[in-house]
Amino acid sequence: MKYVSTRGKAPVLGFDDVLLAGLARDGGLYVPESWPSFSRSEIAALRGLSYADLAVRVMAPFVEDTIAEADLKRIVRETYGVFGHKAVAPLKQLDGNLWLMELFHGPTLAFKDYALQFLGRMFDHVLTKRGERVTIVGATSGDTGSAAIEACRDRDAIDIFILFPNGRVSDVQRRQMTTVPSANVHCVAVDGTFDDCQDAVKAMFNHTAFRDEFNLSAVNSINWARIMAQVVYYFWAALRLGAPDRPVAFSVPTGNFGNVFAGYVAMKMGLPIERFVIGSNSNDILTRFFETGSMTMEGVHPTISPSMDIQVSSNFERLLFDLVGRDGEQVESLMNRFRQSGTYALEGTPLADARRLFRGVRLSDEQTKTVIGQWYQGCGELLDPHSAIGVDAAVRGDLDPAVPVVALATAHPAKFPAAVKDASGVHPALPPRMADLFDRPERFTVLPNDVAGLEAFVREKVAAR
Ligand SMILES: *Cc1c(COP(=O)(O)O)cnc(C)c1O
């Protein structure tokens, strides 16, 4: 499988190079040259596999010419072996046709572990084979950072720098990052928003000399390998609910569009998915897009679902590429317009195609709290704010009542204890392996929102290792 950039101007690469590169050199995102697809009977044959065996089958077509099958099997087994539930991604029935897929059984209690635990091991495997080192630089609105750090800590071939918006992540989220004592882990609190952090990371990547000097690499949601690993649980849930003989819908609390885009990939591979409902908080750029056809930036509003507090959904560019007939020039010109004016619009077939498949539902913080309270009182289900948005979006998504819908529970309630307590009256306990989180010492550096200063920090820390 070869990979092309959504902007059409970067070199065509194999899986291992895409893994290490993250963002493409033309500013675009890598996608497979074509979508591999499974026939109905091939999908039927996946029923009953364990999560790890399913993961090997689903991911093999994307990596086959660069990663030996035996290595893929070993990495996948190691990855999902550290998860805290035997089913890895258990599915729970909430109502007649409403299901909850719990994606919070990884080491940092959010869905990002499902991809990042795999990514860290993949990096290690490919780098060790090549005798190379990388510097990973990432921005996080909260959950990606800790998940990336857990995935990369203590790996000799990697230095990891995680930028987060100072004061804008929860205490649990910050401590999950800053209490990791490993020498290769560097946490930076940037005086700015998540988008400032993400822009700084992008600027470092676009600074080619810097990028090459430090062999920069990304693990944030623009890395293709993360999308690929997330495709697996869409198959997992759909197979349990009757695929390929029965269609299914998904409801996904969405920020950067990485999670739900993996669902789109599963559909392109032949999984019968009827619709995706996108749950947003008041940072509703995607919901507004599906309503109006216009993608327009606004300022970021802090909410009780901070992992979705974004101004721009970077991974949407991958969908856009397909919507405009894989025309890289058109994607580039839309993205340039977006960067310059903060807005672009789709119309005609691309917009109609997008609207047929996706629908947006937004919830205010007040609505989110009400939903948490109702599900707790109604059936004892304690949802974190992100998962609550997913569940309510499934209920309000105007779906065919005959089609089962899976809402993705993207975080454990204990990751957002203040909001959950406020909404339900219950303080969600951390799992035992994390019970001493608030006693561990923290270690991080506060820096201004300034790319040159951030680059200097990277240089100093890498030199010191
Ligand atoms: C990252 C995150 C999201 C948003 O996922 P995207 O892939 O960015 O759309 C939702 N919920 C939680 C808990 C997250 O950590």
The ligand as an ORCA input file, in Angstrom:
! r2SCAN-3c Opt
* xyz 0 1
  C      -9.667     13.324     21.645
  C     -10.988     13.095     22.275
  C     -12.184     13.283     21.574
  C     -12.196     13.801     20.150
  O     -11.686     12.879     19.231
  P     -11.213     13.359     17.781
  O     -10.555     12.184     17.181
  O     -10.266     14.505     18.016
  O     -12.431     13.792     17.050
  C     -13.364     12.982     22.201
  N     -13.390     12.551     23.485
  C     -12.267     12.370     24.187
  C     -12.368     11.916     25.598
  C     -11.033     12.626     23.611
  O      -9.922     12.439     24.329
*
